[in-house]
């Protein structure tokens, strides 16, 4: 998982100091920091670049302990660090309270570095904000405990507003006017989603939190049900080509197949074929299916389910390249030389028959045993080695980020969390797909057709400065200014490959990168070191790929279902939308994994774990458990009693009195003190400081003095 985004989100979302700051802003009218760094040593707040404007659109993220809404600016990139803290002034008496997810135009008043107070000028949401939480029934009144870790206050459910909810059910609710519950936040239950702890509850929370559409409109379902197989017609017949699909063991939609053989015209070179499901044949422009797919933007994957971009009749049926079944496809035939350089490519529309459905593990095991299974596996690997050499030659960034697989039993309970191995078979498919994507972008440029590029900007100056500071602690330097190339980053990664520091260096490197996006305006792909790049290989699960297919169909005159002029003209808006849906899906998937990990770790509260410091902030530390990849916060209040200096450049916290240093990537032993499956939050203590933390509790009893006060 992309830990980098989680680390910076944690700084704003999980840190207990946030609610204390909010209360002090509210009650005293001026910011008061709990940071124990002497004022003359305090750095500016991380990620706050200048000031927010006097008015801005903000989105409510949660509530503080007093029930007042907390918000963040809408125009804020997660990669820029923690967003500023915005405390919303209570709404006028009789007006519905602001709820998580609601957007408002607000007037902002600075209250200190990275902190604002705001008043609502106009609500922008078409519907009132929604509250997702766990229903708790009490003797005199019921309440809702929000699932969002940023919501610190509970919601009161007045009599007759519970919708029949039972205790510990996950519910969807909306705020209602304050009326008799003066000073409290009342809400009414709108929908009951099932019991917390049930097999589907964790992914349901993520789905509803991020407003991911689950059901298809009836017209879209009807279109999918009417789908049938395609005939040969004017298509190229590829049924005798031994194309194979290689996917994960749990995959159900197979949208790409590959083939390789030596090229007789170029000694040491290869002829490659990448065939992709012909989704454009079934999902016609401006149809009900097209509208539904465009809203979703992409499929979303959870440990217990998939929320598909297309109905199952297509995603797992006619658009899935099942073995020994005829399927329509778009294909690209490419020829490469012995160095992996692409010599030529040719696109077409074909009819194929997959020779086998293979898993990554099966392919790797067969290759290691020198068994080609009667398929072109040896040629696939030989071509892969040539493509890998070309990748190294151009200096592409090759991040090796640990991905964890959450294994569930039949009841939906986590049985294990294990790292997903990255095999050569995985990298083989990656290289074939990258080459096909490059060919698609080049072909659309040649045809002067609109292209939905996959763009990736170079790192910003601020991120490069931060990265240079971290690497300097390891004795590594980067070229100055804008002379940095992806190969400079890759050189660092290869230097530390296989060392204990490698995982954190990969994560820090990822944190320094810009986020990729979709756009009709090409700026190249920095990470892959490519001048042009587009997504072509996964139209079942990505809307961008479907747009590229349609543009190719129109430009090459492969059918009447090419991209229409009105859709091509809307590419800028479509690009923004599908970039946002992709990020929404990524966040939902990460949130679900967080909650599954918290559920798995909840039975281990009080246990010790080997971990590494994965984040250093002014608010505390973040640690990642080596065994499971579970991560959480080490609150500032649990660190030894000292004046702590935060060095943003070197990513360290240093005690002025004890001279104790906590730094990024440092190995530590931690004790798990809290794990909350509802929010996905976990709290750890650095083990050697557990005694100090206990002493802190004693020192803070009445009559005792503590420097923390």
Secondary structure, 3 states (H helix, E strand, C coil): CCHHHHHHHHHHHCCCHHHHHHHHHHHHCCCCCCCCCCHHHCCCCCCCCCCCCCEEEEEEEEECCCCCEEEEECCCCHHHCCCCEEEECCCCCCCCCCCCCCEEEEEEEEEECCEEEEEEEEECCCCCCEEEEEEECCCCCEEEEECCCCCCCCEEECCCCCCCCCCCEEEEEEECCCCCCCCCCEEEEEEEEEECCCCCHHHHHHHHHCCCCCCCCHHHHHHHHCCCCCCCCCCEECCCCCCEEEECCCCCCCCEEEEEEECCCCCCCEEEEEEEECHHHHCCCCCHHHHHHHHHCECEEECCEEECCCCHHHHHHHCCCCECCEEEEEEEEEEECCCCCEEEEEEEEEEEEECEEEEHHHHHHHHHCCCCCCCCHHHHHHHHHHHHHHHHHHCCCCCCCCCEEEEECCCCCEEEEEECCCCHHHHHHHHHHHHHHHHHHHHHHHHCCCCCEEEECCCCHHHHHHHHHHHHCCCCCCCCHHHCCHHHHHHHHHHHCCCCCHHHHHHHHHHHCCCCEEECCCCCECCCCECCCECCCCCCCEHHHHHHHHHHHHHCCCCCCCCCHHHHHCHHHHHHHHHHHHHHHHHHHHHHHHHHHHHHHHCCCCCEEEEEEEEEECCEEEEEECCCCCEEEEEHHHCCCCCEEEECCCCEEEECCCCCEEECCCEEEEEEEEEECCCCEEEEEEHHHHHHHHHHHHHCCCCCCCCCC
